[in-house]
Amino acid sequence: MTALIIEDEEAAARRLAKLIQEVDASIKIVDQLDSIEASINWFEHHAMPDLIFMDINLADGLSFEIFKYREINKPVIFTTAFDQYTLQAFKVNAVDYLLKPIKKAELEQAIHKFVKLHTPNTANYKELAQSMQRDEYNSRFLIRFGQTIKVVEFRDVAYFYTEDKITFLITKEGKRYPIEPSLEKLEEMADPRSYFRINRQFIINIESIKEMYAYSKSRVKLILEPPIDRETVVSTERSPVFKKWLTGKDGK
Protein backbone atom coordinates (compact mmCIF):
# COMPACT_ATOMS: atom_id res chain seq x y z
CA MET A 1 0.00 0.00 0.00
CA THR A 2 1.23 3.50 -0.83
CA ALA A 3 0.39 6.73 0.97
CA LEU A 4 0.96 10.42 0.35
CA ILE A 5 1.20 13.03 3.12
CA ILE A 6 0.16 16.63 2.46
CA GLU A 7 1.08 18.69 5.52
CA ASP A 8 2.71 22.13 5.74
CA GLU A 9 4.23 21.67 9.20
CA GLU A 10 7.43 19.66 8.84
CA ALA A 11 7.39 18.36 12.42
CA ALA A 12 3.75 17.26 12.09
CA ALA A 13 4.51 15.52 8.77
CA ARG A 14 7.46 13.64 10.28
CA ARG A 15 5.39 12.60 13.29
CA LEU A 16 2.53 11.40 11.09
CA ALA A 17 4.92 9.41 8.91
CA LYS A 18 6.44 7.81 12.01
CA LEU A 19 3.01 6.90 13.39
CA ILE A 20 1.92 5.42 10.06
CA GLN A 21 4.99 3.15 10.04
CA GLU A 22 4.29 2.12 13.63
CA VAL A 23 0.71 1.21 12.75
CA ASP A 24 1.61 -0.62 9.52
CA ALA A 25 5.22 -0.93 8.40
CA SER A 26 4.10 -2.20 4.99
CA ILE A 27 2.71 1.21 4.05
CA LYS A 28 5.12 3.00 1.72
CA ILE A 29 5.04 6.78 2.01
CA VAL A 30 5.74 7.96 -1.51
CA ASP A 31 6.17 11.66 -0.73
CA GLN A 32 5.47 14.53 1.69
CA LEU A 33 4.11 17.78 0.25
CA ASP A 34 3.60 21.09 2.02
CA SER A 35 1.35 23.26 -0.18
CA ILE A 36 -1.55 23.39 -2.61
CA GLU A 37 0.76 24.35 -5.46
CA ALA A 38 3.19 21.49 -4.79
CA SER A 39 0.30 19.01 -4.54
CA ILE A 40 -1.26 20.10 -7.84
CA ASN A 41 2.11 19.71 -9.57
CA TRP A 42 2.74 16.35 -7.89
CA PHE A 43 -0.57 14.83 -8.99
CA GLU A 44 0.10 15.95 -12.56
CA HIS A 45 3.33 13.94 -12.77
CA HIS A 46 2.78 10.93 -10.47
CA ALA A 47 0.45 7.98 -10.19
CA MET A 48 -2.23 8.17 -7.52
CA PRO A 49 -1.24 6.62 -4.17
CA ASP A 50 -3.62 4.20 -2.48
CA LEU A 51 -4.33 6.60 0.37
CA ILE A 52 -3.82 10.32 0.96
CA PHE A 53 -3.35 12.06 4.32
CA MET A 54 -4.27 15.70 3.80
CA ASP A 55 -4.06 18.63 6.21
CA ILE A 56 -7.03 20.96 5.68
CA ASN A 57 -5.17 24.21 6.38
CA LEU A 58 -2.01 24.64 4.33
CA ALA A 59 0.28 27.62 4.17
CA ASP A 60 -1.16 28.77 0.83
CA GLY A 61 -4.83 28.10 1.61
CA LEU A 62 -7.39 25.38 2.22
CA SER A 63 -6.43 22.02 0.71
CA PHE A 64 -9.90 21.71 -0.87
CA GLU A 65 -8.49 23.94 -3.61
CA ILE A 66 -6.51 20.92 -4.86
CA PHE A 67 -9.73 19.17 -5.89
CA LYS A 68 -10.64 22.07 -8.18
CA TYR A 69 -7.55 21.46 -10.30
CA ARG A 70 -6.94 17.71 -10.05
CA GLU A 71 -9.28 14.73 -10.15
CA ILE A 72 -8.62 12.80 -6.92
CA ASN A 73 -10.05 9.29 -7.15
CA LYS A 74 -8.47 7.78 -4.06
CA PRO A 75 -9.57 7.86 -0.41
CA VAL A 76 -8.45 10.82 1.68
CA ILE A 77 -7.99 10.99 5.44
CA PHE A 78 -8.16 14.66 6.40
CA THR A 79 -6.23 16.06 9.33
CA THR A 80 -7.10 19.32 11.07
CA ALA A 81 -6.09 21.29 14.15
CA PHE A 82 -9.58 22.63 14.72
CA ASP A 83 -12.99 21.36 13.65
CA GLN A 84 -14.87 24.40 12.43
CA TYR A 85 -15.58 22.57 9.17
CA THR A 86 -18.41 20.13 8.54
CA LEU A 87 -16.33 17.13 9.46
CA GLN A 88 -19.19 14.68 9.21
CA ALA A 89 -19.17 15.31 5.45
CA PHE A 90 -15.88 13.42 5.28
CA LYS A 91 -17.46 10.23 6.62
CA VAL A 92 -18.22 8.75 3.20
CA ASN A 93 -16.57 6.07 1.07
CA ALA A 94 -13.76 5.27 3.53
CA VAL A 95 -12.90 8.97 3.91
CA ASP A 96 -12.08 9.85 7.53
CA TYR A 97 -10.54 12.69 9.50
CA LEU A 98 -8.14 13.01 12.40
CA LEU A 99 -8.07 15.89 14.85
CA LYS A 100 -4.60 17.15 15.75
CA PRO A 101 -2.59 16.29 17.72
CA ILE A 102 -3.06 12.91 16.08
CA LYS A 103 -3.28 9.97 18.43
CA LYS A 104 -1.83 6.64 17.38
CA ALA A 105 -4.98 4.72 18.32
CA GLU A 106 -7.16 6.99 16.19
CA LEU A 107 -4.74 6.75 13.27
CA GLU A 108 -4.73 2.97 13.56
CA GLN A 109 -8.53 2.92 13.56
CA ALA A 110 -8.67 5.14 10.47
CA ILE A 111 -6.17 2.99 8.56
CA HIS A 112 -7.98 -0.21 9.53
CA LYS A 113 -11.23 1.31 8.36
CA PHE A 114 -9.61 2.14 5.03
CA VAL A 115 -8.22 -1.38 4.64
CA LYS A 116 -11.55 -2.99 5.55
CA LEU A 117 -13.63 -0.81 3.26
CA HIS A 118 -11.07 -0.38 0.49
CA THR A 119 -13.03 -0.02 -2.73
CA PRO A 120 -12.73 2.33 -5.70
CA ASN A 121 -13.53 5.71 -4.23
CA THR A 122 -16.36 7.71 -5.74
CA ALA A 123 -16.45 10.64 -3.34
CA ASN A 124 -17.20 13.92 -5.09
CA TYR A 125 -14.40 16.08 -3.71
CA LYS A 126 -15.25 19.05 -5.92
CA GLU A 127 -18.73 19.09 -4.45
CA LEU A 128 -17.20 18.70 -0.99
CA ALA A 129 -14.89 21.65 -1.63
CA GLN A 130 -17.84 23.80 -2.68
CA SER A 131 -19.76 22.67 0.38
CA MET A 132 -16.86 23.59 2.64
CA GLN A 133 -16.62 26.97 0.95
CA ARG A 134 -20.29 27.58 1.71
CA ASP A 135 -19.90 26.47 5.33
CA GLU A 136 -16.64 28.33 5.83
CA TYR A 137 -18.30 31.45 7.19
CA ASN A 138 -20.50 29.47 9.62
CA SER A 139 -17.71 27.78 11.53
CA ARG A 140 -16.91 27.23 15.15
CA PHE A 141 -13.87 26.72 17.31
CA LEU A 142 -13.22 23.71 19.53
CA ILE A 143 -11.17 25.03 22.44
CA ARG A 144 -9.34 22.90 24.97
CA PHE A 145 -8.04 24.25 28.26
CA GLY A 146 -7.05 21.71 30.88
CA GLN A 147 -9.65 18.94 30.88
CA THR A 148 -12.36 21.31 29.66
CA ILE A 149 -13.58 21.50 26.08
CA LYS A 150 -15.62 24.47 24.87
CA VAL A 151 -17.23 25.28 21.54
CA VAL A 152 -17.28 28.91 20.44
CA GLU A 153 -19.28 29.97 17.39
CA PHE A 154 -17.40 32.22 14.99
CA ARG A 155 -20.26 34.74 15.08
CA ASP A 156 -19.83 35.05 18.86
CA VAL A 157 -16.24 36.33 18.52
CA ALA A 158 -15.82 40.08 19.08
CA TYR A 159 -12.22 40.14 17.86
CA PHE A 160 -8.97 38.19 17.47
CA TYR A 161 -5.51 39.42 18.35
CA THR A 162 -1.94 38.19 18.77
CA GLU A 163 0.30 38.59 21.77
CA ASP A 164 3.74 37.00 22.25
CA LYS A 165 3.15 34.92 19.09
CA ILE A 166 -0.08 33.46 20.53
CA THR A 167 -3.46 34.04 18.90
CA PHE A 168 -6.40 34.82 21.16
CA LEU A 169 -10.11 35.22 20.56
CA ILE A 170 -12.31 37.44 22.69
CA THR A 171 -15.99 36.58 22.80
CA LYS A 172 -18.73 39.18 22.90
CA GLU A 173 -19.11 38.25 26.58
CA GLY A 174 -15.47 39.20 27.22
CA LYS A 175 -14.07 35.67 27.56
CA ARG A 176 -10.51 35.17 26.25
CA TYR A 177 -9.27 31.87 24.79
CA PRO A 178 -5.98 30.93 23.07
CA ILE A 179 -6.48 29.29 19.66
CA GLU A 180 -4.19 27.65 17.14
CA PRO A 181 -5.01 29.40 13.84
CA SER A 182 -2.86 32.39 12.90
CA LEU A 183 -4.44 35.71 11.98
CA GLU A 184 -3.60 34.92 8.35
CA LYS A 185 -5.69 31.74 8.45
CA LEU A 186 -8.45 33.41 10.43
CA GLU A 187 -8.59 36.14 7.80
CA GLU A 188 -9.26 33.45 5.18
CA MET A 189 -11.94 31.83 7.35
CA ALA A 190 -13.78 34.98 8.43
CA ASP A 191 -16.85 36.40 6.71
CA PRO A 192 -15.50 39.62 5.11
CA ARG A 193 -18.87 41.28 5.64
CA SER A 194 -18.48 41.04 9.42
CA TYR A 195 -14.74 40.80 10.12
CA PHE A 196 -11.85 43.03 9.10
CA ARG A 197 -8.14 42.91 9.77
CA ILE A 198 -7.29 46.40 10.95
CA ASN A 199 -3.54 45.85 11.42
CA ARG A 200 -0.97 43.10 12.01
CA GLN A 201 -2.32 42.31 15.47
CA PHE A 202 -6.12 42.55 15.22
CA ILE A 203 -9.10 41.17 13.31
CA ILE A 204 -12.32 42.75 14.54
CA ASN A 205 -16.04 42.07 14.25
CA ILE A 206 -17.93 45.18 13.08
CA GLU A 207 -20.28 44.68 16.03
CA SER A 208 -17.37 45.13 18.46
CA ILE A 209 -16.76 48.75 17.40
CA LYS A 210 -18.03 51.03 20.17
CA GLU A 211 -16.46 54.33 19.07
CA MET A 212 -14.20 55.62 16.31
CA TYR A 213 -11.88 58.64 16.22
CA ALA A 214 -9.82 60.31 13.53
CA TYR A 215 -6.13 59.62 14.14
CA SER A 216 -2.83 60.75 12.65
CA LYS A 217 -1.98 60.08 8.98
CA SER A 218 -5.67 59.50 8.10
CA ARG A 219 -5.80 56.52 10.41
CA VAL A 220 -8.77 55.55 12.57
CA LYS A 221 -8.61 54.77 16.28
CA LEU A 222 -11.18 52.27 17.57
CA ILE A 223 -12.67 51.69 20.99
CA LEU A 224 -13.78 48.09 21.17
CA GLU A 225 -16.42 46.33 23.22
CA PRO A 226 -15.51 44.28 25.22
CA PRO A 227 -12.69 46.72 26.08
CA ILE A 228 -9.04 45.79 25.80
CA ASP A 229 -6.03 47.52 27.33
CA ARG A 230 -4.22 47.80 24.01
CA GLU A 231 -4.32 50.53 21.38
CA THR A 232 -6.46 49.49 18.42
CA VAL A 233 -5.66 51.70 15.44
CA VAL A 234 -6.36 50.90 11.81
CA SER A 235 -3.04 50.89 9.97
CA THR A 236 -2.29 53.58 7.38
CA GLU A 237 -2.47 51.21 4.42
CA ARG A 238 -5.69 49.59 5.67
CA SER A 239 -7.58 52.77 6.57
CA PRO A 240 -9.01 53.56 3.08
CA VAL A 241 -10.19 49.96 2.68
CA PHE A 242 -11.54 49.96 6.23
CA LYS A 243 -13.72 52.99 5.51
CA LYS A 244 -15.15 51.25 2.44
CA TRP A 245 -15.77 48.14 4.52
CA LEU A 246 -17.75 50.18 7.05
CA THR A 247 -20.16 51.19 4.28
CA GLY A 248 -20.78 47.57 3.35
CA LYS A 249 -18.44 47.41 0.38
CA ASP A 250 -16.00 44.53 0.01
CA GLY A 251 -12.86 45.67 1.77
CA LYS A 252 -10.79 42.54 1.27
C-alpha positions in Angstrom: 0.0 0.0 0.0 1.2 3.5 -0.8 0.4 6.7 1.0 1.0 10.4 0.3 1.2 13.0 3.1 0.2 16.6 2.5 1.1 18.7 5.5 2.7 22.1 5.7 4.2 21.7 9.2 7.4 19.7 8.8 7.4 18.4 12.4 3.8 17.3 12.1 4.5 15.5 8.8 7.5 13.6 10.3 5.4 12.6 13.3 2.5 11.4 11.1 4.9 9.4 8.9 6.4 7.8 12.0 3.0 6.9 13.4 1.9 5.4 10.1 5.0 3.2 10.0 4.3 2.1 13.6 0.7 1.2 12.8 1.6 -0.6 9.5 5.2 -0.9 8.4 4.1 -2.2 5.0 2.7 1.2 4.0 5.1 3.0 1.7 5.0 6.8 2.0 5.7 8.0 -1.5 6.2 11.7 -0.7 5.5 14.5 1.7 4.1 17.8 0.2 3.6 21.1 2.0 1.4 23.3 -0.2 -1.6 23.4 -2.6 0.8 24.3 -5.5 3.2 21.5 -4.8 0.3 19.0 -4.5 -1.3 20.1 -7.8 2.1 19.7 -9.6 2.7 16.4 -7.9 -0.6 14.8 -9.0 0.1 16.0 -12.6 3.3 13.9 -12.8 2.8 10.9 -10.5 0.5 8.0 -10.2 -2.2 8.2 -7.5 -1.2 6.6 -4.2 -3.6 4.2 -2.5 -4.3 6.6 0.4 -3.8 10.3 1.0 -3.4 12.1 4.3 -4.3 15.7 3.8 -4.1 18.6 6.2 -7.0 21.0 5.7 -5.2 24.2 6.4 -2.0 24.6 4.3 0.3 27.6 4.2 -1.2 28.8 0.8 -4.8 28.1 1.6 -7.4 25.4 2.2 -6.4 22.0 0.7 -9.9 21.7 -0.9 -8.5 23.9 -3.6 -6.5 20.9 -4.9 -9.7 19.2 -5.9 -10.6 22.1 -8.2 -7.6 21.5 -10.3 -6.9 17.7 -10.0 -9.3 14.7 -10.1 -8.6 12.8 -6.9 -10.1 9.3 -7.2 -8.5 7.8 -4.1 -9.6 7.9 -0.4 -8.5 10.8 1.7 -8.0 11.0 5.4 -8.2 14.7 6.4 -6.2 16.1 9.3 -7.1 19.3 11.1 -6.1 21.3 14.1 -9.6 22.6 14.7 -13.0 21.4 13.7 -14.9 24.4 12.4 -15.6 22.6 9.2 -18.4 20.1 8.5 -16.3 17.1 9.5 -19.2 14.7 9.2 -19.2 15.3 5.4 -15.9 13.4 5.3 -17.5 10.2 6.6 -18.2 8.7 3.2 -16.6 6.1 1.1 -13.8 5.3 3.5 -12.9 9.0 3.9 -12.1 9.9 7.5 -10.5 12.7 9.5 -8.1 13.0 12.4 -8.1 15.9 14.8 -4.6 17.2 15.8 -2.6 16.3 17.7 -3.1 12.9 16.1 -3.3 10.0 18.4 -1.8 6.6 17.4 -5.0 4.7 18.3 -7.2 7.0 16.2 -4.7 6.8 13.3 -4.7 3.0 13.6 -8.5 2.9 13.6 -8.7 5.1 10.5 -6.2 3.0 8.6 -8.0 -0.2 9.5 -11.2 1.3 8.4 -9.6 2.1 5.0 -8.2 -1.4 4.6 -11.6 -3.0 5.5 -13.6 -0.8 3.3 -11.1 -0.4 0.5 -13.0 0.0 -2.7 -12.7 2.3 -5.7 -13.5 5.7 -4.2 -16.4 7.7 -5.7 -16.4 10.6 -3.3 -17.2 13.9 -5.1 -14.4 16.1 -3.7 -15.3 19.0 -5.9 -18.7 19.1 -4.4 -17.2 18.7 -1.0 -14.9 21.6 -1.6 -17.8 23.8 -2.7 -19.8 22.7 0.4 -16.9 23.6 2.6 -16.6 27.0 0.9 -20.3 27.6 1.7 -19.9 26.5 5.3 -16.6 28.3 5.8 -18.3 31.5 7.2 -20.5 29.5 9.6 -17.7 27.8 11.5 -16.9 27.2 15.2 -13.9 26.7 17.3 -13.2 23.7 19.5 -11.2 25.0 22.4 -9.3 22.9 25.0 -8.0 24.3 28.3 -7.0 21.7 30.9 -9.6 18.9 30.9 -12.4 21.3 29.7 -13.6 21.5 26.1 -15.6 24.5 24.9 -17.2 25.3 21.5 -17.3 28.9 20.4 -19.3 30.0 17.4 -17.4 32.2 15.0 -20.3 34.7 15.1 -19.8 35.0 18.9 -16.2 36.3 18.5 -15.8 40.1 19.1 -12.2 40.1 17.9 -9.0 38.2 17.5 -5.5 39.4 18.4 -1.9 38.2 18.8 0.3 38.6 21.8 3.7 37.0 22.2 3.1 34.9 19.1 -0.1 33.5 20.5 -3.5 34.0 18.9 -6.4 34.8 21.2 -10.1 35.2 20.6 -12.3 37.4 22.7 -16.0 36.6 22.8 -18.7 39.2 22.9 -19.1 38.3 26.6 -15.5 39.2 27.2 -14.1 35.7 27.6 -10.5 35.2 26.2 -9.3 31.9 24.8 -6.0 30.9 23.1 -6.5 29.3 19.7 -4.2 27.6 17.1 -5.0 29.4 13.8 -2.9 32.4 12.9 -4.4 35.7 12.0 -3.6 34.9 8.3 -5.7 31.7 8.4 -8.4 33.4 10.4 -8.6 36.1 7.8 -9.3 33.4 5.2 -11.9 31.8 7.4 -13.8 35.0 8.4 -16.8 36.4 6.7 -15.5 39.6 5.1 -18.9 41.3 5.6 -18.5 41.0 9.4 -14.7 40.8 10.1 -11.9 43.0 9.1 -8.1 42.9 9.8 -7.3 46.4 10.9 -3.5 45.8 11.4 -1.0 43.1 12.0 -2.3 42.3 15.5 -6.1 42.6 15.2 -9.1 41.2 13.3 -12.3 42.7 14.5 -16.0 42.1 14.3 -17.9 45.2 13.1 -20.3 44.7 16.0 -17.4 45.1 18.5 -16.8 48.7 17.4 -18.0 51.0 20.2 -16.5 54.3 19.1 -14.2 55.6 16.3 -11.9 58.6 16.2 -9.8 60.3 13.5 -6.1 59.6 14.1 -2.8 60.8 12.6 -2.0 60.1 9.0 -5.7 59.5 8.1 -5.8 56.5 10.4 -8.8 55.6 12.6 -8.6 54.8 16.3 -11.2 52.3 17.6 -12.7 51.7 21.0 -13.8 48.1 21.2 -16.4 46.3 23.2 -15.5 44.3 25.2 -12.7 46.7 26.1 -9.0 45.8 25.8 -6.0 47.5 27.3 -4.2 47.8 24.0 -4.3 50.5 21.4 -6.5 49.5 18.4 -5.7 51.7 15.4 -6.4 50.9 11.8 -3.0 50.9 10.0 -2.3 53.6 7.4 -2.5 51.2 4.4 -5.7 49.6 5.7 -7.6 52.8 6.6 -9.0 53.6 3.1 -10.2 50.0 2.7 -11.5 50.0 6.2 -13.7 53.0 5.5 -15.2 51.2 2.4 -15.8 48.1 4.5 -17.8 50.2 7.1 -20.2 51.2 4.3 -20.8 47.6 3.4 -18.4 47.4 0.4 -16.0 44.5 0.0 -12.9 45.7 1.8 -10.8 42.5 1.3 
